[in-house]
Amino acid sequence: MKRYRTYLISLGGALMASALALGLWVWSLGPAPLGNDLALSHIVVDRDGKLLRAYATPDGRWRLPATPDDVDPRLIKVLLGYEDRRFYEHDGVDLYALVRAAFQLITKGHIVSGGSTLSMQVARLLEPREKRSFSAKARQIVRALELEWHLSKRDVLSLYLTLAPYGGNLEGIRAASLAYFSKEPKRLTLSESGLLVALPQAPERRRPDRHPEAAQAARDGVLDRVAAQGLIPPDEVLRAKAGPVPTERKQLPTLAPHAADSVLLAEPDVRVHRLTIDATLQKSLEDLARERARALGPEISVAILAVDNATGQVLAHVGSADYFDARRAGQVDMTQALRSPGSTLKPFIYGLGFEDGLIHPETLIDDQPQRYGNYVPENFDLTFQGTVSIRKALQLSLNGPAIAVLGRVGINRLSARLTQTGAALVLPKGEAPGLAMGLGGVGVKLADLTMLYVGLARLGEVVPLTERAGAAAASPGRLLAPAAAWYVTNVLLGAPPPENAPFGRLAFKTGTSYGYRDAWSVGLDGRMTIGVWVGRPDGNPVPGIIGRVTAAPILFDAFARAGHTPVSLPKPPKGVMFATNAKLPPPLQKFSPAGSPGQAVEAPRIMFPPDGARLELSALGAPDPVALKIAGGRTPLTVMVNGVPLAPPGARRTLFFRPDGPGFVRLTVMDARGATDSVTVRLQ
């Protein structure tokens, strides 16, 4: 009995010592790696979560995060059937599988089947080992138990889907699916799923781009096993085994590379960036830019920007014809480059003229040779049209009428109105704003120009463009009065389209910079605005490059590829006046440029209310009439409230109008020669 007791004590002591040694060994391993500090690829996704672009990790790995929700359910079924049938039953270690593997090793003398669970494989991936050993296997067992103690089954499976090796620098199911099949793992076929389940067991020996026969054999082995387990019907397995194995590795998506680079540079610590871009539209417009640039010449590039009118969100951002084409300076984002806009600023000149009551679309204006000091504007074709309507002058992009209206509107006023919306206008060094600014004598970005045209679609209200999904909405600015913006878009809707393009489909404007360096076209319908730039990034001339011939066809094709039914532009707002030239007030029938004969008479002035005044309305009932006092000007006078003419005042210099209610009101007086004065007051 004493001897038996001594034996038990010795055995207990040995067990305690072993347990202590085991505990010390486990403690020496340190904290369990849970994948919290993994170096993952930065990824940029579109508005719906589709991958636009991924970036390799600092050590050159393509390691894209993935969860079971990102993968086809059948792949998960095949994976668990092949690798770990009791994954949801064990706590990280499958004792039955370990015993079976050990017995086979002892009886056969070599490894027949592994005993590793997915949790153990994740542990090995988190702590890579140089070679197999019993101590390494013991470490995996401990780490697997720790993983499942701290993480859920879904988290462990997500780590496997993120870290599993697929050959070369590919890690994770998402990178492998994109590289071998050019698709997300959620869209994999059974044949493709079988291959991707087989590769991590021997990623280099089974790489399909290098060893397609070994890859096919491994895939078929996986499919045979799951078929034997009854997980997949035999007929489906037979069809899957007949599927081809990819023999090359494809490039991961690089959609919207300029936008992706920009957002990554701005927020380098964020792993997943979501943009407002639509991946489908982006790819379509990138293909369009690449096709047209190749047809135009080896050093020509094309930039396209598509914007949602309602929100100002960028739907497509094509910064160049080919990001990887050094000859076209593909990595230069031409949507952000300062270039001469040609005639694309003319609509805003006329818009201010509409707003001030100087002109109406049916007002007549002379297109004839004019001299402004040393500046003599000429039309593109070096001809003159004579007397035309403002509508025709803008649709034909005549230079003389635009400069004449700009002379009345004021260069500084045009510049201030455009820049206060956020558009950056940059003059050549040492130059002051001049009349040539209206014909392209200023630098502007395609992004800013497109933003201004979005303002036309929004009836004169401009919102800053945004590419980051979820970004806080910025306060809108006022570009033009609603009626003035509507006049502009209505006129541009009738601009003659390029050859074989539908008439009246888009309100659009083209432009060509001096010396054939830049060709532009910007257009809009009720839903979207698209801006197009064509030229050489280095700024050298391209003989024959013309906005109407080169850029406009790309614009119309871009809208066609957008794939939506044309949306009508906004309905006429309050203040729009429909009339033929003969029915217009006399001062609006014919435009009188500044400096024309008869201007010696004092111009009309609004004496009351003063510009910027705040007037109190009556608290009860309808608002009281507001007095308007005028001095100067040649009769008959025309008085307009928010662009709508009042009853002719005759010779009266004091008259009254009844406002609709509180808000801003623009008052304009025009005399018989077309001279005007305007004030804006606030009624409260």
TORMARMAR-982421 format. One record per residue (C-alpha): x, y, z; residue in three letters. Coordinates in steps of 0.05 Angstrom, whole numbers, plus 5000, padded with zeros to 4 digits. Each point is the difference from the previous one (the first is absolute). Layout:
! TORMARMAR-982421
XYZALA
...
This chain:
! TORMARMAR-982421
500050005000MET
505650475019LYS
503549854935ARG
493650134961TYR
499150675036ARG
507250194983THR
498649834927TYR
493850444999LEU
503750575031ILE
505649944950SER
495149974943LEU
496250605026GLY
506550385008GLY
502149834929ALA
493250224973LEU
500450655039MET
507050124975ALA
497849854929SER
494150465007ALA
504450555029LEU
505049904943ALA
494450024949LEU
497250635032GLY
506850335000LEU
500949814927TRP
493350274981VAL
501550645039TRP
506650064963SER
496350024934LEU
497450695017GLY
493250314983PRO
495949644948ALA
500350344931PRO
492850164981LEU
501450354933GLY
498650695028ASN
506550284973ASP
499949684931LEU
502950414944ALA
494150004952LEU
499650304931SER
496950694995HIS
493849934957ILE
495650524966VAL
492849804984VAL
494350334962ASP
493350245026ARG
497449285002ASP
506249695031GLY
503049744934LYS
507550004998LEU
503050574960LEU
507349925019ARG
504349645050ALA
507150155024TYR
505349495019ALA
502449985072THR
506850305017PRO
503249314991ASP
496949924931GLY
494249545018ARG
493050044972TRP
496149875063ARG
492850224995LEU
495349915060PRO
494349504989ALA
494349725041THR
495349414987PRO
494950514973ASP
504950184945ASP
500449284974VAL
495349544962ASP
496649555052PRO
502049384960ARG
507350175008LEU
499150005076ILE
496549334995LYS
505749714958VAL
505350305044LEU
497249725065LEU
498549334967GLY
507249944976TYR
503850325057GLU
496049975064ASP
493349635001ARG
499050105075ARG
502050744999PHE
493750235036TYR
500449435051GLU
507150035028HIS
503450555041ASP
505950094954GLY
502849295002VAL
496849394970ASP
502549435045LEU
497049474954TYR
503850274940ALA
506550055040LEU
499549285025VAL
498449764930ARG
505950374970ALA
504749745054ALA
497749284990PHE
500950054925GLN
507050295010LEU
501949425046ILE
497049454957THR
501950264932LYS
506550345016GLY
498050654966HIS
494650535004ILE
493649764967VAL
495250565024SER
501050615042GLY
496850125066GLY
500150764996SER
493550385008THR
498750664966LEU
501450335067SER
506849665003MET
501550224929GLN
498250715018VAL
504749955060ALA
505649774953ARG
498550584952LEU
500250505057LEU
506649715025GLU
503649704940PRO
504949435014ARG
506149804961GLU
498949255001LYS
495549475029ARG
501449725070SER
496249745060PHE
501450645039SER
497250414942ALA
493849564999LYS
499250085075ALA
500750764992ARG
494549994947GLN
495449615046ILE
500950505057VAL
499150594954ARG
493849694968ALA
496849915069LEU
501850725017GLU
497150254934LEU
493349675013GLU
500050235072TRP
500550734977HIS
496649994932LEU
493549744970SER
499949464947LYS
498250534948ARG
506150415020ASP
504649394994VAL
497249834932LEU
500950734978SER
507349975020LEU
501049374958TYR
496550324940LEU
504650615008THR
506749645012LEU
499949354961ALA
505849984949PRO
498549924926TYR
506850054968GLY
504950574991GLY
497950615038ASN
492549835000LEU
496949905068GLU
492749925015GLY
494149754960ILE
498350694972ARG
506850144971ALA
500449304970ALA
493050044969SER
501550674968LEU
506949794976ALA
498049334970TYR
492850124979PHE
499150764998SER
494049965044LYS
498050075073GLU
499749355040PRO
492550095008LYS
499149834926ARG
504449374996LEU
497749374966THR
500649325032LEU
506049844956SER
503550655020GLU
498349895074SER
503149314997GLY
506550274973LEU
500550555052LEU
498749505056VAL
505649564974ALA
505450534989LEU
501850185073PRO
502349285014GLN
505950104952ALA
499450704970PRO
506550004961GLU
499649294973ARG
492750094979ARG
500250704971ARG
495649974939PRO
504050524962ASP
506349575007ARG
497549295012HIS
493149954970PRO
499949244998GLU
501749955075ALA
494850535014ALA
494749614962GLN
501749355035ALA
499550335068ALA
493450334982ARG
497149344977ASP
502349675064GLY
496350525041VAL
493749914959LEU
500449245005ASP
500550035076ARG
494050465009VAL
496049584951ALA
501749375041ALA
497550365062GLN
493450164965GLY
501050755007LEU
499350134925ILE
495849604950PRO
504349554955PRO
497450314935ASP
502150705023GLU
506949745020VAL
500749674932LEU
498550654964ARG
504750385047ALA
505749534985LYS
499150144926ALA
501150745012GLY
506650314977PRO
505650205046VAL
502850714991PRO
507050014970THR
501850725015GLU
499650485057ARG
496150644986LYS
501150705026GLN
495750225059LEU
495050554985PRO
502750714992THR
493750394988LEU
499950745016ALA
507549995016PRO
500750765007HIS
494150055048ALA
502749415039ALA
506950305005ASP
497150665023SER
495749715056VAL
505649545024LEU
504850595003LEU
495050405040ALA
498549455050GLU
505849505001PRO
497849675065ASP
493249794974VAL
499949294972ARG
493550014961VAL
498050634962HIS
493050054970ARG
499050484943LEU
493750274966THR
502449714934ILE
495949494962ASP
504849444980ALA
495949794939THR
499750714972LEU
507350125018GLN
502349394960LYS
495750194941SER
502750714997LEU
507249765011GLU
499149544940ASP
497150584960LEU
505850465017ALA
505149474982ARG
496749844934GLU
499450734978ARG
507050195022ALA
503149424961ARG
496250234938ALA
502350725008LEU
507449875009GLY
505549715045PRO
500950625044GLU
492750215005ILE
496349915066SER
492650045019VAL
497050195067ALA
492649905018ILE
496250195062LEU
492749795013ALA
496150325056VAL
493149885030ASP
496250664996ASN
495849895062ALA
505849895048THR
506450234966GLY
502849305010GLN
505249784949VAL
497549374964LEU
506149904955ALA
506950305003HIS
504449854940VAL
506450405010GLY
503649754938SER
499249534941ALA
504549475031ASP
503050045070TYR
505849564981PHE
501850344934ASP
506150435013ALA
499850304930ARG
493250305015ARG
502350215071ALA
494649535025GLY
501350115073GLN
498550754994VAL
492850145019ASP
497650464945MET
493450135036THR
504250425049GLN
504750324949ALA
499450754984LEU
498450094927ARG
497050544955SER
492449874996PRO
499050314932GLY
492750214990SER
497249585057THR
499250625046LEU
495550364950LYS
493549715030PRO
501650355066PHE
501150674965ILE
493149954969TYR
497249745066GLY
502150645035LEU
497050404942GLY
493449635009PHE
500350115075GLU
501250754993ASP
494350084950GLY
504950224946LEU
497949464952ILE
494949464985HIS
501249384957PRO
496150344944GLU
503750675006THR
503550194936LEU
507550145001ILE
505050194947ASP
505649524981ASP
504750464965GLN
507350235005PRO
501250385065GLN
506250295031ARG
501150055075TYR
506550395006GLY
505249534968ASN
495449405006TYR
495849794939VAL
496149365012PRO
498849554939GLU
495749384991ASN
503249324992PHE
498449994925ASP
502250734991LEU
493050194974THR
494550425031PHE
492549845002GLN
497250705002GLY
493950115044THR
498049375037VAL
496149825063SER
503549895066ILE
497649284994ARG
503649904934LYS
506150385023ALA
501049515058LEU
498249384961GLN
505050184945LEU
505150245052SER
501050674966LEU
505750395032ASN
498050724985GLY
493149975034PRO
502949655061ALA
505450545009ILE
494850554990ALA
495649715055VAL
506049905045LEU
501750734990GLY
493250185030ARG
500049465054VAL
507050165023GLY
506249575001ILE
501250055074ASN
492749835014ARG
500549374957LEU
506549805034SER
497250135070ALA
493549624986ARG
503749384975LEU
505349995054THR
495150105057GLN
497049334982THR
506749675013GLY
502649974928ALA
507350204995ALA
501550474942LEU
507450114990VAL
502650564955LEU
506949984968PRO
505450295045LYS
499950765000GLY
493450074962GLU
493650335025ALA
493049764981PRO
498350234929GLY
494649894948LEU
504049424971ALA
498349625064MET
493149874969GLY
503349624942LEU
504649575042GLY
505550485023GLY
500149695069VAL
501849325031GLY
494649545027VAL
499549285021LYS
495349504968LEU
497349845069ALA
498350745014ASP
497050104931LEU
495649395008THR
497850255068MET
497850664969LEU
495849644948TYR
496949585055VAL
497950675028GLY
496250144935LEU
496449345008ALA
498250205071ARG
496950664976LEU
506050425021GLY
501749665066GLU
507149715004VAL
502149455048VAL
507349795008PRO
501649334967LEU
501449425047THR
503049324989GLU
500049725071ARG
493749625018ALA
496950255064GLY
503550674997ALA
496250575033ALA
496150414950ALA
503050694988ALA
495950634998SER
497850174929PRO
501850664966GLY
496250434951ARG
502850044930LEU
494050304963LEU
492850185014ALA
495449404984PRO
496850334940ALA
506850194971ALA
502849295009ALA
493749724967TRP
500850474940TYR
507249754991VAL
498349265002THR
494050114954ASN
504550344949VAL
505449475005LEU
494849454991LEU
499350254929GLY
507450014984ALA
501549614936PRO
502549315021PRO
506049644968PRO
498949574939GLU
495349405011ASN
498250235070ALA
492750135020PRO
497550715001PHE
497250295065GLY
502849425041ARG
504950425041LEU
501250725019ALA
507350054983PHE
505650484983LYS
506749884966THR
506550395002GLY
506850014967THR
505850365031SER
504850454963TYR
505049624957GLY
496049355000TYR
502749785068ARG
493549805034ASP
493349754975ALA
494150025048TRP
492849795003SER
495450045060VAL
492849774999GLY
494249865045LEU
493149705005ASP
495349995059GLY
504049465037ARG
507450064983MET
505350484976THR
506149754963ILE
506350404983GLY
505149784947VAL
507050254987TRP
504549784942VAL
507250214987GLY
507249875016ARG
501850015074PRO
506450384985ASP
496050574970GLY
502949954930ASN
495350174942PRO
496249464963VAL
498250264930PRO
492849884984GLY
497649865071ILE
493350365006ILE
494949955056GLY
494049884954ARG
503649484957VAL
504449665052THR
496950075069ALA
492550054986ALA
499449304969PRO
503449725062ILE
495050385044LEU
494049724963PHE
502949305001ASP
501350075075ALA
492750165012PHE
498049414956ALA
504549545041ARG
497150255065ALA
494149564983GLY
494350415027HIS
493950284966THR
501050744985PRO
497250435056VAL
496750664984SER
503150645026LEU
496350395054PRO
493550364984LYS
500150754990PRO
500550355068PRO
496350635019LYS
502550614962GLY
501049664932VAL
497050424944MET
497649664937PHE
499650494942ALA
502150114929THR
504750584986ASN
494350444978ALA
496349895066LYS
506050165044LEU
500550675036PRO
503450504952PRO
506750015038PRO
500349244994LEU
498749974926GLN
507050224980LYS
506349975041PHE
504050645006SER
507349895017PRO
503750445048ALA
502850624966GLY
494950014943SER
497450674974PRO
495250365047GLY
503249765064GLN
501650715022ALA
493250055034VAL
500449825074GLU
498749265011ALA
493949815042PRO
501249915075ARG
495749695053ILE
500150515057MET
495549615046PHE
500549485027PRO
507649985003PRO
503849374982ASP
500449515059GLY
494450355040ALA
495449625047ARG
492750214998LEU
494749825050GLU
493449714975LEU
493450085035SER
498849475053ALA
492749874982LEU
496649884934GLY
503050104932ALA
506850364997PRO
499650754990ASP
502350284932PRO
507450174998VAL
502150664969ALA
505150034944LEU
503350664982LYS
503950094935ILE
504550564976ALA
503150104931GLY
499149584938GLY
496550124934ARG
492649834999THR
496349564990PRO
502549625060LEU
499149255014THR
499949775072VAL
500849275018MET
499149645067VAL
503949345000ASN
500250044924GLY
492550104991VAL
498050684969PRO
495250445038LEU
494750424966ALA
503450554958PRO
501350595047PRO
499750514943GLY
503550645022ALA
499249855074ARG
506349965042ARG
496649735062THR
495849374998LEU
497849445046PHE
500149254996PHE
496849495046ARG
504849435020PRO
497949285006ASP
502849955070GLY
506549985039PRO
506549844965GLY
505150314952PHE
497550424942VAL
504150254942ARG
497550664970LEU
502450224931THR
498550624959VAL
501850064926MET
499350624958ASP
498550074925ALA
507449924982ARG
500849355040GLY
503950335057ALA
498249655066THR
500850045075ASP
498449445049SER
499649925075VAL
498549415045THR
496150115064VAL
497549555055ARG
492750035022LEU
498649755070GLN
